Amino acid sequence: MAIDPEDIEAEVLAGLPNEKDRLQDAYDNLRFAEGRFEEYPTKTKDGRWKSGSTRRTSRVFGRVVDILCRNLYKAQPTRKLAQPGASDWLDKTYKSNAMGPKWKRADELTLIGGFCAWKFEGTTDPNNPLRITLWGADEITVWHDPDDPMEPVGVGVLDTYDNQRRLRLYTQEEIVTFVTAKGYEHPAWGGAAYHELGRRANPYRTPDGEGILPFAFAHWHFPTQRFSTNGPGHGLKQLNEHVNERLDRLGDSIFYLGRPVGLATNVDPAWTPPTEIKPGDFMVMPNNEDLGGNGAPPTLSFLLPDLGFVAVDWTDLNFYLDHTLEMHGVPPVLIRMIQSGARSGISLQSEQLPLLAWVEGRRGEWASYEDRAAYKAIQVTAAHLAANGHGNPAGRLFDLLGDWQFQVRWPQLFVQLPGPERDREDDNRLAKGFASKVMILTERQDLSEVEALELLAKVKAQNDQLAALGIDPLAGVATPTPILPGMLDTDGEDDDQGGEDGQPTGGDSDGGGD
């Protein structure tokens, strides 16, 4: 049972009734993650107690996105194709399309909206024949095969053009453009129907003539039963909205209840206090005594409510925030950035170990997304070259797809902080032949392999010049501490100080004996 492209077009012309709510949710999630709270005023706010102070908000959602998505593509993986030169071509294509930051942004967009899409299209630039663009869940709509929910058969990308919504629908056979009336700021807003602006044949085809959908996708949860998957975005948006409302109402309460109310007792009911009074001024208080001198003397005082609710409300809000963050796998300490005193690199790594382990667990899923994106990039490029009379390079690219072998290797994931622990680890890797000086430099100073070799050559040349002048280039340089058993433990304690006699101690890394 294949879906009819005419049914897809009919849904577009009707205004995407099946997708409107999802698009709106994805858009709201994105705006909360960006901190654009002006579009979402505080709900049920009593106008009588609305203060003139700045609205209180907190960028909780955006902070969670920063934390959860900062490590997967902190360093780019190495992508390899089996055929000679193919890896270099892919690296060049990715570099020209700034795919490094785009992969990191794709991770963020899957958290915010559940999934995102890469769109591949040919260009007229001979040095860069492929353009790769990234689309979030609020900008795409997907129709899949009813018999295979994992297989898209139609993809629409939505944007704004000339103050009107535009949707470009891609199927295997055609690319159809639809637009709405003018006056809509974003594709997720409004309910106006589309009308067709134009259509053309899909130019991307396999050597057998079958149409190609020029898209690859990434998801927060790997799709297994259905194509569309949800991420934590909706829950985090609700959390952020709740925090904003609590903060704003609490701010208004303090604004009003934190100011005392004047109270006059035992004064003549006809007495009116001065409109303005400054410290040092005198004020005549009317006596409320009767002719016989009976009655209490007049007094003025201030009435101030108990503000203990502020601490209670703030404590409850923080407990709720911490609990919700933990349920999303975010250690609250990473959000709050609380740090007391100097801490070792091992203690920092131990604190972030659950988060790093979680990131490592996602690498298998993202390796699959990487594989599909690289395949689609080569497939669309080959189809584009073939359609424009470049048969030889197109044939070589199509040959890659026939014998597809793609590998992605992720760099080691840990907190790289300078200090004696890292120095000892690097010395150990050099001594055991696990790494070269070039590799150490690329990690420590974020250099490419060519830059690291150039730096080492420059160091050697300068050392040779010093030696020619009779100056020992290594004078005053301390000899690295030898690496002995027990010095590289992982329990957060430094064992290089040894036992009570100052000598290094052996034993297991947990400090226990056999």
C-alpha positions as CSV (number, residue, x, y, z in Angstrom):
1,M,0.0,0.0,0.0
2,A,2.0,3.0,-1.3
3,I,1.0,6.5,-0.4
4,D,-0.3,8.5,-3.3
5,P,1.6,11.8,-3.9
6,E,-1.7,13.4,-4.7
7,D,-2.9,12.6,-1.1
8,I,0.2,14.4,0.2
9,E,-0.5,17.4,-1.9
10,A,-4.1,17.5,-0.8
11,E,-3.0,17.6,2.8
12,V,-0.6,20.5,2.0
13,L,-3.4,22.4,0.3
14,A,-5.6,21.9,3.3
15,G,-3.0,23.6,5.6
16,L,-1.3,20.5,7.0
17,P,-4.1,19.6,9.5
18,N,-2.2,16.5,10.7
19,E,1.0,18.3,11.3
20,K,0.0,21.7,12.6
21,D,0.0,20.9,16.3
22,R,3.4,19.1,16.1
23,L,4.9,22.0,14.2
24,Q,3.6,24.5,16.8
25,D,5.0,22.4,19.7
26,A,8.4,22.1,18.0
27,Y,8.4,25.9,17.3
28,D,7.5,26.6,21.0
29,N,10.3,24.3,22.2
30,L,12.8,26.1,19.9
31,R,11.8,29.6,21.2
32,F,12.0,28.5,24.8
33,A,15.5,27.0,24.2
34,E,16.5,30.3,22.6
35,G,15.2,32.3,25.6
36,R,12.6,34.2,23.5
37,F,10.2,34.5,26.3
38,E,8.5,37.7,25.1
39,E,6.2,35.6,23.0
40,Y,5.0,33.7,26.0
41,P,3.7,36.1,28.8
42,T,3.1,34.9,32.3
43,K,-0.3,33.1,32.5
44,T,-3.1,34.0,35.0
45,K,-1.3,37.2,36.0
46,D,-3.5,39.5,38.1
47,G,-3.2,43.0,36.7
48,R,-3.8,44.6,40.1
49,W,-0.5,43.1,41.4
50,K,1.6,43.4,38.2
51,S,4.7,45.4,39.1
52,G,6.5,47.7,36.8
53,S,9.8,45.8,37.3
54,T,11.4,43.7,34.6
55,R,9.8,40.3,34.1
56,R,11.7,37.5,35.8
57,T,12.7,34.6,33.6
58,S,15.3,31.9,33.6
59,R,17.0,30.2,30.6
60,V,16.7,26.7,32.0
61,F,15.9,25.0,28.7
62,G,18.8,26.6,26.9
63,R,21.2,25.7,29.7
64,V,20.1,22.0,29.5
65,V,20.7,22.0,25.8
66,D,24.2,23.4,26.3
67,I,25.0,20.7,28.9
68,L,23.5,17.7,27.2
69,C,24.8,18.5,23.7
70,R,28.2,19.9,24.4
71,N,30.2,16.6,24.4
72,L,28.9,14.4,21.5
73,Y,30.5,16.7,18.9
74,K,33.0,18.5,21.1
75,A,35.6,17.1,18.8
76,Q,34.7,15.8,15.3
77,P,34.9,12.1,14.6
78,T,37.1,10.7,11.9
79,R,35.1,9.6,8.9
80,K,36.6,7.0,6.6
81,L,35.5,5.4,3.3
82,A,37.3,2.3,2.0
83,Q,38.0,3.7,-1.5
84,P,41.2,5.8,-2.0
85,G,40.5,9.5,-2.1
86,A,36.9,9.1,-1.1
87,S,37.5,10.1,2.5
88,D,39.3,13.3,1.4
89,W,36.5,14.2,-0.9
90,L,33.9,13.8,1.9
91,D,36.1,15.8,4.3
92,K,36.4,18.6,1.8
93,T,32.7,18.6,1.1
94,Y,31.9,18.7,4.8
95,K,34.3,21.4,5.5
96,S,33.0,23.6,2.7
97,N,29.5,23.2,4.2
98,A,30.6,23.9,7.8
99,M,29.4,20.5,8.9
100,G,31.4,20.5,12.1
101,P,29.1,23.1,13.9
102,K,26.1,21.8,11.9
103,W,26.5,18.3,13.4
104,K,26.6,19.8,16.9
105,R,23.5,21.9,16.1
106,A,21.8,18.8,14.8
107,D,22.3,17.2,18.2
108,E,20.7,20.2,19.8
109,L,17.8,20.2,17.4
110,T,17.0,16.6,18.1
111,L,16.8,17.4,21.8
112,I,14.5,20.4,21.2
113,G,12.2,18.9,18.6
114,G,12.8,15.2,18.6
115,F,14.4,15.0,15.1
116,C,16.0,17.0,12.4
117,A,16.9,16.6,8.7
118,W,19.8,17.2,6.3
119,K,18.8,18.4,2.8
120,F,21.3,17.8,0.0
121,E,21.2,19.7,-3.3
122,G,23.5,20.2,-6.2
123,T,25.1,23.6,-6.9
124,T,26.8,25.2,-9.9
125,D,30.1,25.7,-8.0
126,P,32.6,23.3,-9.5
127,N,34.7,23.5,-6.3
128,N,31.7,22.6,-4.1
129,P,29.0,20.8,-6.1
130,L,26.9,20.0,-3.0
131,R,25.1,22.2,-0.6
132,I,24.0,20.7,2.7
133,T,21.4,22.5,4.9
134,L,20.0,21.6,8.3
135,W,16.3,21.8,9.2
136,G,14.7,21.5,12.6
137,A,11.5,19.7,13.5
138,D,9.6,23.0,13.3
139,E,10.6,23.4,9.7
140,I,10.0,19.9,8.2
141,T,7.1,17.5,7.7
142,V,7.5,13.9,6.7
143,W,5.2,11.4,5.0
144,H,6.2,7.8,5.3
145,D,5.3,4.6,3.6
146,P,2.3,3.0,5.5
147,D,3.9,-0.4,5.2
148,D,7.3,0.8,6.3
149,P,7.1,3.6,8.9
150,M,10.9,4.1,8.8
151,E,10.9,4.9,5.1
152,P,10.0,8.5,4.1
153,V,8.2,8.9,0.8
154,G,7.7,12.6,0.9
155,V,9.4,15.5,2.7
156,G,8.3,19.1,3.0
157,V,10.6,21.9,4.2
158,L,8.9,25.0,5.5
159,D,10.3,28.5,5.6
160,T,9.2,32.1,5.1
161,Y,9.7,34.0,1.9
162,D,8.4,37.5,1.1
163,N,6.4,37.5,4.4
164,Q,4.6,34.4,3.4
165,R,4.9,30.7,4.3
166,R,6.6,28.5,1.7
167,L,6.6,24.7,1.6
168,R,8.7,22.8,-0.9
169,L,7.5,19.2,-1.2
170,Y,10.0,16.6,-2.3
171,T,8.9,13.2,-3.6
172,Q,10.7,10.7,-5.8
173,E,9.1,12.1,-8.9
174,E,8.7,15.9,-8.3
175,I,9.5,19.0,-6.3
176,V,6.4,21.1,-5.8
177,T,6.4,24.6,-4.2
178,F,3.5,25.9,-2.3
179,V,2.9,29.3,-0.6
180,T,0.3,30.9,1.6
181,A,-1.0,34.4,1.6
182,K,1.3,37.1,3.0
183,G,1.4,38.2,6.6
184,Y,2.6,35.0,8.4
185,E,5.8,35.2,10.3
186,H,6.6,31.5,10.8
187,P,5.5,28.2,9.2
188,A,4.1,27.0,12.5
189,W,1.7,29.9,12.9
190,G,-1.7,30.6,11.4
191,G,-4.1,28.3,9.6
192,A,-4.2,29.6,6.0
193,A,-4.1,27.1,3.3
194,Y,-1.4,26.8,0.7
195,H,-1.7,27.2,-3.0
196,E,0.6,25.8,-5.6
197,L,3.3,28.1,-7.0
198,G,5.1,25.7,-9.3
199,R,6.5,22.2,-9.8
200,R,9.4,20.5,-11.5
201,A,10.8,17.0,-12.0
202,N,13.1,15.7,-9.3
203,P,16.5,16.0,-10.9
204,Y,18.2,13.5,-8.5
205,R,18.0,9.9,-9.9
206,T,19.9,6.7,-9.6
207,P,21.5,5.1,-12.7
208,D,18.3,3.0,-13.0
209,G,16.2,6.2,-13.2
210,E,14.6,5.9,-9.7
211,G,14.0,9.2,-7.9
212,I,16.1,10.1,-4.8
213,L,14.8,11.9,-1.8
214,P,17.7,14.2,-1.0
215,F,17.3,13.9,2.8
216,A,18.9,12.2,5.8
217,F,17.6,12.4,9.3
218,A,18.8,12.3,12.9
219,H,16.7,11.6,16.0
220,W,17.0,12.0,19.7
221,H,15.7,8.5,20.2
222,F,16.6,6.1,17.4
223,P,13.4,5.3,15.5
224,T,12.4,1.7,15.7
225,Q,8.6,1.6,15.5
226,R,7.7,4.9,13.9
227,F,9.6,7.6,12.1
228,S,8.6,10.6,14.2
229,T,10.2,10.5,17.7
230,N,9.9,12.8,20.6
231,G,12.7,14.2,22.7
232,P,12.7,15.9,26.1
233,G,12.0,19.2,24.5
234,H,8.3,19.4,25.4
235,G,8.9,18.5,29.0
236,L,11.8,21.0,29.3
237,K,9.6,23.7,27.7
238,Q,7.0,23.1,30.4
239,L,9.6,23.1,33.1
240,N,11.0,26.4,31.8
241,E,7.5,27.9,31.5
242,H,6.7,26.8,35.1
243,V,10.0,28.3,36.4
244,N,9.3,31.6,34.6
245,E,5.8,31.9,36.0
246,R,6.9,31.1,39.5
247,L,9.8,33.6,39.3
248,D,7.7,36.3,37.9
249,R,4.8,36.0,40.4
250,L,7.3,35.7,43.2
251,G,9.0,38.9,42.0
252,D,5.6,40.8,41.9
253,S,4.8,39.5,45.4
254,I,8.1,40.8,46.8
255,F,7.6,44.1,45.0
256,Y,4.3,44.7,46.8
257,L,4.5,42.8,50.0
258,G,8.0,43.9,50.7
259,R,6.9,47.5,51.1
260,P,5.3,48.5,54.4
261,V,1.8,49.9,54.8
262,G,1.4,53.0,57.0
263,L,-1.0,52.6,60.0
264,A,-2.4,55.5,62.0
265,T,-4.1,54.8,65.3
266,N,-6.0,57.1,67.7
267,V,-6.1,60.0,65.3
268,D,-8.9,62.3,64.4
269,P,-10.8,60.7,61.5
270,A,-10.7,64.0,59.7
271,W,-6.9,64.1,59.7
272,T,-5.1,63.5,56.4
273,P,-1.4,62.8,56.5
274,P,0.9,65.0,54.3
275,T,1.3,63.9,50.7
276,E,5.1,64.1,51.0
277,I,7.4,64.0,54.1
278,K,11.1,63.8,54.3
279,P,13.3,62.8,57.2
280,G,13.8,65.8,59.5
281,D,10.4,67.3,58.8
282,F,7.9,67.8,61.6
283,M,4.4,66.6,61.5
284,V,1.6,67.7,63.7
285,M,-0.5,64.8,65.0
286,P,-4.1,65.7,65.9
287,N,-5.0,64.7,69.4
288,N,-8.0,62.3,69.7
289,E,-8.6,63.0,73.4
290,D,-12.0,64.3,74.5
291,L,-12.6,67.5,76.6
292,G,-11.9,65.7,79.8
293,G,-8.5,64.6,78.5
294,N,-9.5,61.0,78.1
295,G,-8.2,58.8,75.2
296,A,-5.0,57.2,74.0
297,P,-2.3,59.4,72.3
298,P,-2.1,59.2,68.5
299,T,0.6,57.0,67.0
300,L,1.9,56.2,63.5
301,S,3.4,52.8,62.6
302,F,4.1,50.5,59.6
303,L,2.5,47.2,58.9
304,L,4.8,44.6,57.2
305,P,3.7,41.0,56.3
306,D,5.8,38.0,57.1
307,L,8.1,37.4,54.0
308,G,9.0,33.8,55.1
309,F,7.0,32.6,52.1
310,V,9.8,33.8,49.8
311,A,12.3,31.3,51.2
312,V,9.7,28.5,51.2
313,D,8.7,29.2,47.6
314,W,12.4,29.4,46.5
315,T,13.2,26.1,48.2
316,D,10.3,24.3,46.6
317,L,11.2,25.7,43.2
318,N,14.8,24.6,43.5
319,F,13.8,21.1,44.6
320,Y,11.4,20.8,41.7
321,L,14.1,22.1,39.3
322,D,16.7,19.6,40.6
323,H,14.3,16.7,40.4
324,T,13.3,17.4,36.9
325,L,16.8,17.9,35.7
326,E,17.9,14.5,37.3
327,M,15.0,12.8,35.5
328,H,16.4,14.2,32.2
329,G,19.9,12.9,33.1
330,V,21.4,16.3,33.9
331,P,23.4,16.5,37.2
332,P,22.0,19.7,38.8
333,V,25.6,20.7,39.8
334,L,26.5,21.1,36.1
335,I,23.6,23.5,35.7
336,R,24.4,25.5,38.8
337,M,28.1,25.5,38.2
338,I,28.8,25.3,41.9
339,Q,32.5,24.9,42.8
340,S,34.3,25.2,46.0
341,G,38.1,25.5,46.0
342,A,40.6,23.9,43.6
343,R,39.7,20.4,42.4
344,S,41.6,17.7,40.7
345,G,40.9,16.6,37.2
346,I,40.0,13.1,38.4
347,S,37.3,14.6,40.7
348,L,35.9,16.6,37.9
349,Q,35.8,13.6,35.6
350,S,34.1,11.5,38.3
351,E,31.4,14.1,38.7
352,Q,30.7,14.2,35.0
353,L,31.2,10.5,34.5
354,P,27.5,9.6,34.3
355,L,26.9,12.3,31.7
356,L,30.0,11.3,29.6
357,A,29.0,7.6,29.8
358,W,25.5,8.6,28.5
359,V,27.1,10.5,25.6
360,E,29.3,7.5,24.7
361,G,26.1,5.4,24.7
362,R,24.6,7.6,22.0
363,R,27.6,7.4,19.7
364,G,26.3,4.1,18.1
365,E,23.0,5.8,17.1
366,W,24.8,8.8,15.7
367,A,27.2,6.6,13.8
368,S,24.1,5.3,12.0
369,Y,23.0,8.9,11.2
370,E,26.5,9.7,10.1
371,D,26.5,6.7,7.8
372,R,23.2,7.6,6.2
373,A,24.2,11.3,5.8
374,A,27.5,10.4,4.1
375,Y,25.7,7.9,1.8
376,K,23.1,10.5,0.8
377,A,25.7,13.2,0.3
378,I,27.5,11.0,-2.2
379,Q,24.3,9.7,-3.8
380,V,22.9,13.2,-4.4
381,T,26.3,14.5,-5.7
382,A,26.6,11.7,-8.1
383,A,23.0,12.2,-9.4
384,H,23.6,15.9,-9.8
385,L,26.8,15.4,-11.7
386,A,25.2,12.8,-14.0
387,A,22.3,15.1,-14.7
388,N,24.7,17.9,-15.8
389,G,26.8,15.8,-18.1
390,H,29.7,14.8,-15.8
391,G,29.4,11.1,-16.3
392,N,32.9,9.9,-15.3
393,P,33.0,11.5,-11.8
394,A,29.3,10.6,-11.3
395,G,30.1,6.9,-12.1
396,R,33.0,6.8,-9.7
397,L,30.7,8.2,-6.9
398,F,28.0,5.7,-7.7
399,D,30.6,2.9,-7.5
400,L,31.2,4.0,-3.9
401,L,27.6,3.3,-3.1
402,G,27.7,-0.2,-4.7
403,D,30.5,-1.2,-2.3
404,W,29.6,1.0,0.6
405,Q,32.0,0.9,3.5
406,F,31.9,3.8,5.9
407,Q,33.5,4.0,9.3
408,V,33.2,6.8,11.9
409,R,35.6,6.8,14.8
410,W,35.0,9.0,17.8
411,P,37.8,10.7,19.8
412,Q,38.4,9.8,23.5
413,L,35.8,11.5,25.6
414,F,37.1,13.0,28.8
415,V,37.6,16.3,30.5
416,Q,41.0,17.6,29.2
417,L,42.3,19.8,32.0
418,P,46.0,20.8,32.4
419,G,47.7,19.6,35.5
420,P,50.0,16.9,36.9
421,E,47.4,14.1,36.4
422,R,47.2,14.8,32.6
423,D,51.0,15.2,32.5
424,R,51.5,11.8,34.0
425,E,48.9,10.3,31.7
426,D,50.6,11.8,28.6
427,D,54.0,10.6,29.8
428,N,52.6,7.1,30.3
429,R,51.2,7.0,26.8
430,L,54.5,8.2,25.3
431,A,56.5,5.8,27.3
432,K,54.3,2.8,26.3
433,G,54.1,3.8,22.7
434,F,50.3,4.4,22.8
435,A,50.7,8.0,21.4
436,S,53.3,10.2,19.6
437,K,54.3,13.8,20.3
438,V,52.2,14.8,17.4
439,M,49.1,13.1,18.8
440,I,49.7,14.8,22.2
441,L,50.0,18.2,20.6
442,T,46.9,17.8,18.5
443,E,44.9,17.0,21.7
444,R,46.5,19.6,24.0
445,Q,46.6,22.5,21.7
446,D,43.8,21.7,19.3
447,L,46.1,21.5,16.3
448,S,45.8,19.6,13.1
449,E,48.4,16.9,12.4
450,V,50.2,19.2,9.9
451,E,50.2,22.1,12.4
452,A,51.6,19.8,15.1
453,L,54.4,18.6,12.8
454,E,55.2,22.3,11.9
455,L,55.4,23.2,15.5
456,L,57.7,20.3,16.4
457,A,59.9,21.2,13.5
458,K,60.1,24.8,14.7
459,V,60.9,23.7,18.2
460,K,63.8,21.5,16.9
461,A,65.1,24.3,14.7
462,Q,65.1,26.8,17.6
463,N,66.8,24.2,19.9
464,D,69.5,23.6,17.3
465,Q,70.1,27.4,17.1
466,L,70.5,27.6,20.9
467,A,72.9,24.6,20.9
468,A,75.0,26.3,18.2
469,L,75.3,29.3,20.6
470,G,76.5,27.1,23.4
471,I,73.2,27.2,25.2
472,D,71.7,24.0,26.5
473,P,68.0,24.2,25.3
474,L,67.0,21.7,28.1
475,A,68.8,23.5,30.9
476,G,66.5,24.0,33.9
477,V,63.8,21.6,32.5
478,A,62.8,19.1,35.2
479,T,63.0,15.4,34.4
480,P,59.6,13.8,34.2
481,T,58.6,11.8,37.2
482,P,58.9,8.1,36.5
483,I,55.6,6.3,36.3
484,L,55.4,3.6,38.9
485,P,52.6,1.2,39.8
486,G,49.9,2.8,41.9
487,M,50.6,6.3,40.7
488,L,47.8,6.4,38.1
489,D,44.9,5.3,40.3
490,T,41.3,6.4,39.6
491,D,39.9,6.9,43.0
492,G,40.4,10.6,43.1
493,E,43.4,10.5,45.5
494,D,47.0,11.4,44.5
495,D,49.3,8.5,45.3
496,D,52.5,10.1,44.0
497,Q,53.3,11.3,47.5
498,G,53.7,7.7,48.6
499,G,53.3,6.3,52.1
500,E,54.3,7.8,55.4
501,D,58.0,7.5,54.5
502,G,57.5,9.5,51.4
503,Q,58.1,6.6,49.1
504,P,55.7,5.5,46.4
505,T,53.4,2.8,47.4
506,G,52.2,-0.1,45.2
507,G,48.9,-2.0,45.5
508,D,45.6,-1.8,43.8
509,S,44.1,1.5,42.5
510,D,41.5,1.3,45.3
511,G,44.2,1.5,47.9
512,G,43.6,-2.1,49.2
513,G,46.0,-5.0,49.2
514,D,45.7,-8.4,47.6
